[in-house]
Amino acid sequence: MLLQAMLEVLNTHKRRVLEFAELSLPADKFVLFRKVFLGEFGRNGAERELARIIAEYDEKRNGQGRTEDGRHARKEVPYA
């Protein structure tokens, strides 16, 4: 959910930058710019890195006394 929301925001901003670049650059230079830009900020660039960071965060968070649904796992304490 968090990743999807972040990607929606990122895609909105990417679209605006690409529209501006298309208006500002000659067609042949825009094609090259678009390829490089999407390589850096697209599925194989920033989007993949964000997915990895969120997955690592979730692993750490779920591994520290939390169940898969995010609730705190209660530990039984033996009575003496």
C-alpha positions as CSV (number, residue, x, y, z in Angstrom):
1,M,0.0,0.0,0.0
2,L,2.7,2.5,1.0
3,L,4.8,1.6,-2.1
4,Q,1.7,2.0,-4.4
5,A,1.0,5.5,-2.9
6,M,4.6,6.5,-3.3
7,L,4.8,5.3,-6.9
8,E,1.6,7.2,-7.8
9,V,3.1,10.5,-6.4
10,L,6.4,9.7,-8.2
11,N,4.6,9.0,-11.5
12,T,2.7,12.3,-11.3
13,H,6.0,14.2,-11.0
14,K,7.8,12.2,-13.6
15,R,5.0,12.9,-16.1
16,R,5.3,16.6,-15.4
17,V,9.0,16.6,-15.9
18,L,8.7,14.6,-19.2
19,E,6.0,17.0,-20.5
20,F,8.2,20.0,-19.7
21,A,11.2,18.3,-21.4
22,E,9.2,17.5,-24.4
23,L,8.2,21.1,-24.8
24,S,11.8,22.3,-24.2
25,L,14.0,19.9,-26.1
26,P,14.2,19.1,-29.8
27,A,12.5,15.8,-30.7
28,D,15.8,13.8,-31.1
29,K,17.2,15.0,-27.8
30,F,13.9,14.4,-26.0
31,V,13.9,10.8,-27.0
32,L,17.4,10.3,-25.4
33,F,16.4,12.3,-22.3
34,R,13.2,10.3,-21.8
35,K,15.2,7.0,-22.1
36,V,17.8,8.1,-19.5
37,F,15.2,9.7,-17.2
38,L,13.0,6.7,-17.1
39,G,16.0,4.4,-16.6
40,E,16.9,6.4,-13.5
41,F,13.4,7.0,-12.1
42,G,11.4,4.2,-13.7
43,R,10.8,0.5,-12.9
44,N,14.5,-0.4,-13.1
45,G,15.7,2.6,-11.2
46,A,14.2,4.5,-8.3
47,E,11.0,2.5,-8.3
48,R,12.9,-0.7,-7.7
49,E,15.0,0.9,-5.0
50,L,11.9,2.2,-3.2
51,A,10.4,-1.3,-3.3
52,R,13.6,-2.8,-1.9
53,I,13.9,-0.2,0.9
54,I,10.2,-0.7,1.9
55,A,10.6,-4.5,1.9
56,E,13.7,-4.3,4.1
57,Y,11.9,-1.9,6.5
58,D,8.9,-4.3,6.7
59,E,11.2,-7.3,7.3
60,K,12.9,-5.5,10.2
61,R,9.7,-4.2,11.6
62,N,8.0,-7.6,11.4
63,G,11.0,-9.3,12.8
64,Q,11.0,-7.3,16.1
65,G,8.2,-8.8,18.1
66,R,5.4,-8.2,15.6
67,T,3.1,-10.7,13.9
68,E,2.5,-10.6,10.2
69,D,-0.5,-8.4,10.5
70,G,1.6,-5.8,12.5
71,R,0.3,-6.6,16.0
72,H,2.7,-6.9,18.8
73,A,3.5,-10.5,19.6
74,R,2.9,-11.2,23.3
75,K,5.6,-13.3,24.9
76,E,4.6,-15.6,27.7
77,V,6.6,-15.1,30.9
78,P,6.8,-18.2,33.0
79,Y,5.7,-17.7,36.6
80,A,8.3,-18.6,39.3
